[in-house]
């Protein structure tokens, strides 16, 4: 099946603060930005599921005086290629290995949020020797993004019902595209405890339209990714516990707002405290130092909601590295 390129969706995009080149990685053309002095340390930023690179715009402006900052759209997001039937952690990880080789070309710090944090953990375990200096996992849903994880609740006691609804109403490559229908269906299609917790997870989003329209980040996103996380195919060949036990670089793991419904066990957040403890234990068992920072008042995407706090938290840890 052919890929879908940015030129196929040119009316989707809006201008941003930095130029956006594309690099051909073979199967995909990856969109990215770069800002900062090439003599400064390299830092790669990886956004979460459903987000494009520009969620980091405020953070980039704060980071670029001290780093050469790269931010990417992973496949299926933003101006990067959409690749039907090819949405897995392993595929994205290998895209990023080639990106570091072809574009950055030197040892790199990597920071990823949400699913981007899972991709970052993959790099920490499986990137080429010498490619990485250390990684920052920003509220990464390790274990909770799996259907049957080694520890704690799986995806259907977390965000999977919402992702399944998105896929159902929007379709692969927006082949259905009924965003208004999705908004109307959520109160009845999602579990009742999830509906009650939606404002905690995402806040209230109002486009101001009589008929709702997707926010910009969703319009740039292939909903097949939502289906791949919901049916667990995104994790094909990539068990999180096995991955974490092979981490080869130092790790900063920030853990943000989370609540668990006492009646159903449903998680509102990225990862439970028990799961976070096991993330740290597995990384330490691999012989790598891990710094765990609990930020229960922080938004899931702290880098966009509070860029100053994000940058301070990250750079204080980076300063401890050799």
Buried (B, 14 or more C-beta within 10 A) or exposed (E): EEBBBBEEBEEBBEEEEBEBEBBEBEBBBBBBBBBBEEEBBBBBBBBBBBBBBBBBBBBBBBBBEBBBBBBBBBBBBBBBBBBBEBBBBBBBBBBBBBBBEEBBEEBBBBBBBBBBBBBBBBBBBBBEEEBBBBBBBBBBBBBBBBBEBBBBBBBBBBBBBBBBBBBBBBBBBBEBBBBBBBBEBBEEBBBEBBBEBBEEBEEEEEEEEEEBEBEEBBBBBBBBBBBBBBBBBBBEEBBBBEBBBBBBBBBBBBBBBBBBBEEEEBBBBBBBBEBBBBBBBBBBEBEBEBBBBEBEEBBBBBBBBBBEBBBEBBBEBBEEEE
